[in-house]
Amino acid sequence: MDIINISYLISAILFIMGLKKLGSAKTARYGNQLAMTGMLIAMVATLFDKGVLDYTYIIAGLAIGAIIGGISAKRVQMTNMPQMVALFNGVGGGASALIASAEYMRMTAIPEMEVSVTLLLSLFIGTLTFTGSYIAYAKLQGTMSSAPIALPFHQGINTLLLVATIVVGAFFVMDPASPNPFLIVALASAILGVLFVIPIGGADMPVVISLLNSYSGIAAAMTGFVLSNNVLIISGALVGASGIILTNLMCKAMNRSLTNVLFGRVGAVAKGERIERQVTRYTPEDVVMMLDKSDSVIIVPGYGLAVAQAQHVTQEMASILEERGIKVQYAIHQVAGRMPGHMNVLLAEANVSYDQIKDMDEINDEFAETDIVLVLGANDVVNPLARTKEDSVLYGMPILDVDQARTVVVVKRSLSPGFAGEDNPLFYEDKTMMVFGDAKEVMTKIVHHLKEE
């Protein structure tokens, strides 16, 4: 038993060290390796601790899971990584709910009150996470509209369902022998998961994903109490706490409260007024002429870069500019993309040097001294209205100060507003060069012209 507890302690230490390393793009891969090693140790120790007599089903499950996971990880595009993370959250929540159900079914005696409560919490949070995560996946994948979907009296329905779940759960705790309350809680939590996510727009998906990740960790911790497994309690608590911290950071990056994200339905109606001004269209050749005259360039990637899968050709352009003595950096906003760290993942795939990637706080002071800022598919995170328009949902949101640069090049498909529904006055400034088109196609043309010189 001492060996098992020591193994769990080592696993917990590796989990904590792994989380610490995940705080930096330079050390994130090593952090993943530490956490995976910790989980392997925990799994082996648990199997020995339980004295399993027949490993047939366990080995079969490991093999099937490894094949599915390996193939999925190999095939998934970096642009689809948010969907993959949403699926992972859902699988984690679903696993907790299934374990809670299995433990309840195999019980031969009436469980103690604390066991009944943790069973119920594991079922409730796990099932809610499962259905909510798959709705998030559908929104990100495009099989469901990414715009907020609100039913009549939506929040009232959610409140009634939650109250009913608590009441029915109380009946279960008082009489665990009756399975009906357990089944009702499972059904109600599944519905709540759907109703929780459908009114949230695509722009708020980074917050939703990190919050659901936290829920999956909390569900795992509750399952740990059900199984009396210390390492599951510790790992679940770590995931739950880190997910809450990350959710809070995402909210601060948007200058919005979690309540506003969950219930504000930003993007349901475009509230911003269209700016009736004309823009001058520029070509990739015009951009190349400006790049040749520059000494410094900052690239701002957005979701448009992810959709177009333009990260590799963008890095190819950056390498050409660096060979010519031009300083190139990348500016990352925390909520750019559809999950926390989305842009960092894409740039890492394109082998962008970590030293070139700067967070908003690191680079904002440099925009005023920069010759050209190249904005690729970003909108709300560079919208100057966040500083001035008090009735805007963007007001107060920290943004990248790209409008302070000497020249701004914006590559975008159209002048359509971002998810916040606000037109962007940056597009109409005299120093802004608007290049319309798919980011990958435009960047490919820019690279072609640079190579011809």
MOPE-V358153 format. One line per field, one symbol per residue. burial: # if it has 16 or more other ideal C-beta (glycine too) atoms within 10 Angstrom, else .. Layout:
burial->???
This chain:
burial->...#..##.###.######.##..#..#..#..##.###.##..##..#............................##.#####################.##......#...##########################...#.####....#...#..##..#..##..##..#....##.###.######.#################################.############.###.##..##.##.#....##.####....#.........###..##.##..#.#######################.##....#.#######################.#...##..#..##.##..#################..#..###..#########.######..#.############...####.####.######.##...
